[in-house]
Amino acid sequence: MNTPAPRIVLASTSRYRAELLRRLLPEFEQRAPGTNEAALPGEAPAARAARLALAKAVAAAGDFRDALVVGSDQVAELDDETLDKPGSAANARAQLAASSGRVVHFHTALCLLDTRNGHHQSHVDRTHVHFRTLDAAEIERYVAHEQPLDCAGSFKCEGLGISLFERIESEDPSALIGLPLIALARMLRSAGVAVP
C-alpha cells in the first residue's frame, strides 16, 4: 500500500513567495503564520531570519500530521543595521538613499518542517546587492512607480528594482525575491517529494 503524498503548506500569504513556490510545485496551501517578527536583543540578522523561518513553519503547521510546511524569512542588513520593510514612501526613499553606492546584505532563511516526524531542515542564503549611486530623482521615480513598501530594502528585484543595482552576488537568484528555490528543491527531494 502506497503512503499518501504529504500536503505542502507555505507558511506565508506573500504573493511573491507563492509565485516562486509555484515554479516547483503546482499545488500547495498557504497559511498566515501570524508570527511576531521583531528582533530579539542583540540578535544577528542571519540568526533572526533563521529563527523566524522556523517559527513561521511551526505556527502554520497547526494540527497537520501529514504536511511539509515551508517557512521563510528575509532580513536585510546595511552596516550591521537591519533594514525592515519601509511601510511608507518616505521610509523607502530614505532606505534607498542610504543604500546608494553601497552593498546591502540579504539573509534569506528557509525551513522545511515535516509534521509526519517533527524533523525540520534549515538553510540561510546570503545575497550581496551592490547598489549604483542613485540620485534623488531616480529614487523618487522608482518608489512612485513600484511602491516597494512591503519589501525589505525597499525594492523589488523581480521588477524595476533591478535597475538600481551594479551587480548581485548570490548562490541562488530566487533567494533575493524571498524563497531560495535551489535549497528548497533539495529539501523537498530529501523529504520524498519528486522535484522535478
Backbone as CSV, one residue per row, in Angstrom:
resi,resn,N_x,N_y,N_z,CA_x,CA_y,CA_z,C_x,C_y,C_z
1,MET,0.840,-1.193,0.000,0.000,0.000,0.000,0.881,1.252,0.000
2,ASN,0.610,2.169,-0.921,1.406,3.389,-1.033,1.025,4.392,0.050
3,THR,2.046,5.055,0.598,1.806,6.125,1.562,1.344,7.359,0.798
4,PRO,0.275,8.004,1.231,-0.172,9.211,0.515,0.875,10.312,0.588
5,ALA,0.948,11.090,-0.481,1.907,12.199,-0.511,1.502,13.241,0.532
6,PRO,2.486,13.857,1.186,2.144,14.883,2.175,1.585,16.122,1.491
7,ARG,0.719,16.834,2.199,0.279,18.125,1.679,1.431,19.104,1.859
8,ILE,1.499,20.095,1.005,2.532,21.126,1.088,1.857,22.416,1.554
9,VAL,2.431,23.013,2.577,1.865,24.239,3.137,2.942,25.325,3.123
10,LEU,2.624,26.454,2.532,3.517,27.610,2.550,3.105,28.499,3.711
11,ALA,4.004,28.697,4.649,3.716,29.486,5.845,3.878,30.970,5.538
12,SER,3.079,31.438,4.606,3.169,32.831,4.174,1.970,33.152,3.299
13,THR,1.510,34.390,3.360,0.478,34.843,2.431,1.096,35.723,1.335
14,SER,2.425,35.782,1.305,3.124,36.604,0.314,2.891,36.077,-1.100
15,ARG,2.451,36.954,-1.978,2.273,36.518,-3.368,3.610,36.264,-4.040
16,TYR,4.667,36.970,-3.588,5.991,36.768,-4.164,6.483,35.348,-3.868
17,ARG,6.342,34.924,-2.610,6.779,33.570,-2.252,5.907,32.514,-2.928
18,ALA,4.614,32.779,-3.031,3.723,31.823,-3.695,4.096,31.663,-5.166
19,GLU,4.405,32.767,-5.834,4.808,32.690,-7.243,6.086,31.874,-7.399
20,LEU,7.014,32.044,-6.457,8.246,31.262,-6.516,7.977,29.778,-6.280
21,LEU,7.213,29.455,-5.242,6.942,28.047,-4.944,6.213,27.372,-6.092
22,ARG,5.369,28.116,-6.802,4.638,27.562,-7.936,5.589,27.096,-9.045
23,ARG,6.812,27.597,-9.074,7.797,27.109,-10.053,8.141,25.643,-9.796
24,LEU,8.108,25.231,-8.521,8.464,23.858,-8.157,7.255,22.953,-8.013
25,LEU,6.175,23.490,-7.457,5.005,22.675,-7.117,3.731,23.366,-7.590
26,PRO,2.912,22.668,-8.371,1.690,23.307,-8.858,0.619,23.459,-7.784
27,GLU,0.650,22.594,-6.763,-0.412,22.627,-5.760,0.167,22.717,-4.355
28,PHE,-0.318,23.687,-3.604,0.056,23.839,-2.207,-0.967,24.746,-1.540
29,GLU,-0.961,24.750,-0.232,-1.845,25.620,0.539,-1.009,26.763,1.111
30,GLN,-1.655,27.875,1.389,-0.998,28.990,2.062,-1.694,29.246,3.388
31,ARG,-0.890,29.451,4.428,-1.427,29.779,5.744,-0.641,30.956,6.307
32,ALA,-1.348,31.895,6.886,-0.686,33.020,7.550,-0.156,32.544,8.894
33,PRO,1.151,32.657,9.120,1.687,32.158,10.381,1.389,33.054,11.576
34,GLY,1.165,34.350,11.347,0.869,35.254,12.456,2.002,35.368,13.456
35,THR,3.226,35.327,12.964,4.405,35.334,13.831,4.867,36.758,14.122
36,ASN,5.257,37.015,15.354,5.862,38.302,15.709,7.270,38.331,15.108
37,GLU,7.534,39.296,14.238,8.808,39.326,13.516,9.843,40.245,14.145
38,ALA,9.581,40.744,15.326,10.530,41.641,15.985,11.826,40.914,16.314
39,ALA,12.921,41.653,16.223,14.234,41.091,16.562,14.359,40.923,18.067
40,LEU,15.135,39.947,18.466,15.472,39.780,19.878,16.684,40.653,20.194
41,PRO,16.875,41.060,21.431,18.020,41.907,21.779,19.346,41.255,21.359
42,GLY,20.150,42.010,20.615,21.464,41.529,20.196,21.455,40.452,19.125
43,GLU,20.293,40.190,18.531,20.182,39.107,17.546,20.781,39.520,16.204
44,ALA,21.670,38.690,15.677,22.275,38.950,14.376,21.238,38.754,13.275
45,PRO,21.360,39.479,12.156,20.366,39.372,11.087,20.157,37.945,10.569
46,ALA,21.222,37.189,10.335,21.072,35.819,9.830,20.365,34.935,10.855
47,ALA,20.713,35.117,12.138,20.072,34.332,13.195,18.590,34.685,13.302
48,ARG,18.269,35.959,13.146,16.865,36.380,13.188,16.080,35.740,12.049
49,ALA,16.637,35.771,10.841,15.959,35.180,9.689,15.724,33.685,9.901
50,ALA,16.738,32.973,10.395,16.613,31.525,10.622,15.571,31.231,11.701
51,ARG,15.607,31.996,12.781,14.642,31.785,13.870,13.216,32.009,13.372
52,LEU,13.007,33.074,12.594,11.664,33.385,12.126,11.168,32.392,11.074
53,ALA,12.058,31.886,10.234,11.638,30.880,9.250,11.102,29.641,9.960
54,LEU,11.804,29.191,10.998,11.336,28.043,11.776,10.045,28.376,12.520
55,ALA,9.993,29.551,13.149,8.794,29.938,13.902,7.569,30.011,12.994
56,LYS,7.735,30.511,11.786,6.619,30.590,10.848,6.144,29.205,10.443
57,ALA,7.096,28.292,10.171,6.719,26.929,9.803,5.964,26.248,10.939
58,VAL,6.460,26.393,12.152,5.804,25.781,13.317,4.402,26.367,13.507
59,ALA,4.273,27.689,13.400,2.970,28.334,13.596,1.964,27.901,12.536
60,ALA,2.402,27.801,11.283,1.491,27.439,10.195,1.164,25.949,10.194
61,ALA,2.008,25.137,10.825,1.780,23.688,10.841,0.499,23.335,11.579
62,GLY,0.162,24.123,12.590,-1.075,23.879,13.323,-1.186,22.437,13.777
63,ASP,-2.315,21.802,13.439,-2.517,20.414,13.830,-2.316,19.437,12.672
64,PHE,-1.683,19.901,11.593,-1.396,18.992,10.476,-0.487,17.856,10.938
65,ARG,-0.796,16.647,10.515,0.061,15.493,10.811,0.622,14.873,9.539
66,ASP,0.303,15.479,8.401,0.681,14.894,7.113,1.235,15.947,6.164
67,ALA,1.955,16.940,6.703,2.336,18.084,5.879,3.832,18.360,5.891
68,LEU,4.268,18.949,4.803,5.585,19.578,4.724,5.304,21.074,4.698
69,VAL,5.786,21.772,5.719,5.483,23.192,5.864,6.732,24.004,5.547
70,VAL,6.596,24.936,4.618,7.700,25.774,4.163,7.629,27.127,4.862
71,GLY,8.629,27.427,5.666,8.736,28.731,6.301,9.929,29.478,5.738
72,SER,9.797,30.782,5.563,10.909,31.574,5.043,10.852,32.974,5.633
73,ASP,12.014,33.574,5.791,12.081,34.945,6.267,13.329,35.591,5.690
74,GLN,13.264,36.890,5.491,14.398,37.613,4.917,14.701,38.853,5.762
75,VAL,15.977,39.037,6.050,16.418,40.209,6.795,17.507,40.907,5.978
76,ALA,17.321,42.198,5.740,18.305,42.997,5.012,19.181,43.733,6.010
77,GLU,20.457,43.871,5.654,21.428,44.465,6.580,22.334,45.443,5.841
78,LEU,22.469,46.625,6.397,23.390,47.638,5.876,24.221,48.145,7.051
79,ASP,25.522,47.928,6.994,26.420,48.359,8.074,25.959,47.868,9.446
80,ASP,25.640,46.588,9.514,25.209,45.940,10.766,23.874,46.446,11.292
81,GLU,23.161,47.226,10.492,21.822,47.693,10.874,20.799,47.005,9.981
82,THR,19.698,46.584,10.580,18.638,45.919,9.832,17.783,46.933,9.088
83,LEU,17.477,46.629,7.824,16.555,47.433,7.026,15.225,46.687,6.990
84,ASP,14.282,47.100,7.790,12.981,46.445,7.802,12.150,46.918,6.621
85,LYS,10.982,46.307,6.440,10.066,46.766,5.395,9.748,48.233,5.663
86,PRO,9.815,49.080,4.646,9.700,50.521,4.914,8.319,50.969,5.386
87,GLY,7.254,50.410,4.812,5.915,50.771,5.258,5.386,52.090,4.743
88,SER,6.271,52.982,4.304,5.834,54.273,3.748,6.804,54.690,2.648
89,ALA,6.324,55.550,1.761,7.172,56.039,0.669,8.367,56.820,1.210
90,ALA,8.159,57.600,2.258,9.260,58.376,2.838,10.346,57.457,3.385
91,ASN,9.956,56.400,4.071,10.945,55.447,4.586,11.649,54.715,3.454
92,ALA,10.915,54.378,2.396,11.521,53.699,1.247,12.574,54.591,0.598
93,ARG,12.236,55.864,0.419,13.210,56.795,-0.170,14.447,56.906,0.722
94,ALA,14.255,56.956,2.023,15.382,57.065,2.952,16.264,55.811,2.904
95,GLN,15.642,54.637,2.842,16.432,53.399,2.758,17.241,53.359,1.468
96,LEU,16.622,53.710,0.368,17.340,53.678,-0.904,18.462,54.715,-0.939
97,ALA,18.246,55.878,-0.358,19.301,56.888,-0.290,20.472,56.370,0.549
98,ALA,20.173,55.687,1.646,21.231,55.128,2.493,21.983,54.005,1.784
99,SER,21.297,53.266,0.904,21.906,52.131,0.199,22.683,52.562,-1.038
100,SER,22.467,53.770,-1.507,23.081,54.262,-2.735,24.602,54.116,-2.712
101,GLY,25.139,53.450,-3.742,26.582,53.271,-3.865,27.178,52.301,-2.862
102,ARG,26.355,51.542,-2.188,26.832,50.651,-1.119,26.361,49.225,-1.336
103,VAL,26.736,48.341,-0.430,26.355,46.927,-0.515,25.394,46.609,0.627
104,VAL,24.243,46.056,0.268,23.265,45.601,1.253,23.287,44.078,1.243
105,HIS,23.333,43.479,2.420,23.402,42.025,2.568,22.020,41.506,2.945
106,PHE,21.559,40.511,2.209,20.251,39.917,2.473,20.441,38.492,2.979
107,HIS,19.834,38.204,4.118,19.872,36.872,4.719,18.474,36.287,4.524
108,THR,18.367,35.299,3.634,17.077,34.683,3.349,17.089,33.273,3.907
109,ALA,16.298,33.070,4.954,16.268,31.781,5.643,15.097,30.949,5.151
110,LEU,15.309,29.646,5.179,14.325,28.684,4.719,14.245,27.565,5.737
111,CYS,13.044,27.099,6.016,12.842,25.950,6.896,11.784,25.058,6.270
112,LEU,12.039,23.761,6.226,11.035,22.791,5.789,10.752,21.886,6.983
113,LEU,9.538,22.003,7.528,9.119,21.230,8.692,8.248,20.068,8.235
114,ASP,8.633,18.867,8.611,7.884,17.656,8.267,7.049,17.274,9.484
115,THR,5.736,17.512,9.418,4.886,17.233,10.581,4.666,15.738,10.794
116,ARG,5.062,14.916,9.809,4.909,13.464,9.973,5.869,12.919,11.016
117,ASN,7.017,13.583,11.166,8.013,13.081,12.124,8.596,14.175,13.018
118,GLY,8.200,15.432,12.795,8.681,16.535,13.619,10.055,17.056,13.251
119,HIS,10.678,16.483,12.233,12.007,16.935,11.820,11.904,18.179,10.946
120,HIS,12.957,18.986,10.976,12.996,20.129,10.068,14.398,20.272,9.482
121,GLN,14.423,20.875,8.291,15.673,21.200,7.608,15.742,22.721,7.499
122,SER,16.948,23.267,7.631,17.104,24.724,7.585,18.256,25.124,6.661
123,HIS,18.157,26.317,6.138,19.185,26.868,5.244,19.087,28.388,5.290
124,VAL,20.229,29.066,5.213,20.246,30.529,5.086,21.096,30.892,3.868
125,ASP,20.497,31.608,2.936,21.200,32.093,1.753,21.628,33.529,2.019
126,ARG,22.839,33.864,1.606,23.333,35.229,1.750,23.537,35.833,0.367
127,THR,22.868,36.942,0.140,22.937,37.638,-1.138,23.490,39.032,-0.889
128,HIS,24.440,39.449,-1.729,25.069,40.761,-1.586,24.644,41.617,-2.779
129,VAL,23.921,42.685,-2.489,23.398,43.559,-3.541,24.220,44.840,-3.573
130,HIS,24.894,45.077,-4.695,25.719,46.265,-4.891,24.870,47.313,-5.613
131,PHE,24.527,48.370,-4.896,23.706,49.429,-5.471,24.544,50.390,-6.301
132,ARG,23.960,50.892,-7.386,24.548,52.008,-8.111,24.445,53.245,-7.224
133,THR,25.176,54.289,-7.597,24.969,55.579,-6.951,23.679,56.154,-7.528
134,LEU,22.722,56.383,-6.647,21.384,56.818,-7.072,21.173,58.283,-6.715
135,ASP,20.597,59.039,-7.647,20.276,60.418,-7.291,18.828,60.490,-6.789
136,ALA,18.481,61.618,-6.203,17.164,61.763,-5.569,16.026,61.577,-6.567
137,ALA,16.210,62.044,-7.802,15.149,61.915,-8.808,14.922,60.453,-9.176
138,GLU,16.001,59.675,-9.298,15.862,58.244,-9.598,15.108,57.530,-8.480
139,ILE,15.481,57.834,-7.250,14.824,57.211,-6.096,13.345,57.569,-6.072
140,GLU,13.047,58.847,-6.275,11.655,59.308,-6.282,10.849,58.590,-7.359
141,ARG,11.393,58.522,-8.588,10.682,57.852,-9.688,10.463,56.376,-9.383
142,TYR,11.503,55.740,-8.848,11.385,54.299,-8.567,10.300,54.026,-7.519
143,VAL,10.345,54.736,-6.414,9.380,54.498,-5.328,7.956,54.805,-5.806
144,ALA,7.787,55.873,-6.572,6.455,56.222,-7.085,5.941,55.147,-8.039
145,HIS,6.830,54.604,-8.859,6.416,53.618,-9.865,6.090,52.261,-9.250
146,GLU,6.949,51.771,-8.365,6.808,50.377,-7.913,6.236,50.227,-6.500
147,GLN,6.210,51.291,-5.718,5.628,51.244,-4.377,6.142,50.033,-3.577
148,PRO,7.460,49.929,-3.347,8.032,48.751,-2.683,7.931,48.822,-1.154
149,LEU,6.752,49.135,-0.660,6.594,49.439,0.764,6.579,48.194,1.650
150,ASP,6.353,47.016,1.030,6.303,45.776,1.809,7.531,44.901,1.558
151,CYS,8.616,45.516,1.087,9.822,44.762,0.720,11.022,45.230,1.539
152,ALA,11.690,44.285,2.181,12.926,44.616,2.894,13.917,45.209,1.905
153,GLY,14.503,46.342,2.246,15.438,47.006,1.345,14.789,47.993,0.403
154,SER,13.462,48.011,0.343,12.702,48.994,-0.455,12.850,48.829,-1.959
155,PHE,12.907,47.589,-2.432,12.921,47.362,-3.878,12.349,45.992,-4.192
156,LYS,11.973,45.828,-5.472,11.521,44.535,-5.988,12.468,44.155,-7.112
157,CYS,13.375,43.219,-6.824,14.383,42.884,-7.843,13.775,42.166,-9.036
158,GLU,12.571,41.586,-8.863,11.908,40.920,-9.987,11.210,41.924,-10.894
159,GLY,11.240,43.193,-10.510,10.634,44.258,-11.305,11.660,45.320,-11.647
160,LEU,11.243,46.574,-11.590,12.107,47.697,-11.950,13.279,47.872,-10.988
161,GLY,13.175,47.295,-9.804,14.251,47.402,-8.820,15.593,46.923,-9.335
162,ILE,15.581,46.019,-10.303,16.838,45.502,-10.860,17.670,46.629,-11.467
163,SER,17.032,47.730,-11.867,17.752,48.856,-12.478,18.546,49.669,-11.459
164,LEU,18.369,49.386,-10.167,19.062,50.133,-9.126,20.452,49.583,-8.820
165,PHE,20.794,48.419,-9.382,21.989,47.703,-8.949,23.139,47.764,-9.948
166,GLU,24.350,47.651,-9.401,25.544,47.393,-10.213,25.665,45.894,-10.462
167,ARG,25.458,45.108,-9.379,25.524,43.652,-9.507,24.950,42.998,-8.257
168,ILE,24.662,41.700,-8.398,24.158,40.890,-7.297,25.054,39.664,-7.182
169,GLU,25.465,39.351,-5.968,26.256,38.143,-5.718,25.421,37.191,-4.884
170,SER,25.143,35.998,-5.438,24.308,35.035,-4.733,24.501,33.648,-5.321
171,GLU,24.275,32.640,-4.492,24.282,31.266,-4.987,22.934,30.898,-5.585
172,ASP,21.893,31.665,-5.283,20.539,31.323,-5.719,19.778,32.613,-6.020
173,PRO,19.532,32.921,-7.293,18.863,34.183,-7.633,17.451,34.300,-7.077
174,SER,16.785,33.188,-6.790,15.427,33.261,-6.251,15.420,33.692,-4.782
175,ALA,16.543,33.566,-4.104,16.595,33.918,-2.676,16.285,35.391,-2.447
176,LEU,16.770,36.257,-3.320,16.566,37.687,-3.123,15.082,38.052,-3.211
177,ILE,14.310,37.298,-3.967,12.870,37.551,-4.063,12.162,37.051,-2.799
178,GLY,12.781,36.103,-2.082,12.202,35.708,-0.799,12.083,34.230,-0.509
179,LEU,12.470,33.357,-1.456,12.369,31.920,-1.220,13.468,31.213,-2.018
180,PRO,14.517,30.711,-1.349,15.635,30.079,-2.059,15.228,28.723,-2.654
181,LEU,14.925,28.706,-3.947,14.366,27.508,-4.570,15.366,26.376,-4.734
182,ILE,16.643,26.689,-4.909,17.625,25.614,-5.053,17.679,24.797,-3.768
183,ALA,17.776,25.471,-2.636,17.800,24.767,-1.351,16.466,24.086,-1.082
184,LEU,15.353,24.747,-1.415,14.045,24.148,-1.166,13.851,22.884,-1.988
185,ALA,14.265,22.897,-3.240,14.140,21.690,-4.068,14.936,20.538,-3.450
186,ARG,16.113,20.835,-2.963,16.939,19.814,-2.300,16.234,19.274,-1.058
187,MET,15.663,20.159,-0.248,14.957,19.734,0.960,13.739,18.873,0.628
188,LEU,12.971,19.297,-0.376,11.786,18.541,-0.763,12.167,17.139,-1.241
189,ARG,13.211,17.048,-2.044,13.645,15.724,-2.513,14.033,14.841,-1.331
190,SER,14.738,15.404,-0.354,15.164,14.614,0.804,13.971,14.187,1.652
191,ALA,12.844,14.924,1.537,11.625,14.568,2.270,10.717,13.648,1.450
192,GLY,11.183,13.230,0.264,10.434,12.269,-0.534,9.549,12.846,-1.600
193,VAL,9.669,14.151,-1.877,8.871,14.787,-2.914,9.690,14.815,-4.210
194,ALA,9.100,14.361,-5.299,9.803,14.327,-6.584,9.850,15.727,-7.189
195,VAL,11.063,16.300,-7.225,11.289,17.613,-7.848,12.518,17.502,-8.729
196,PRO,12.466,17.581,-10.009,11.248,17.709,-10.821,10.523,16.376,-10.917
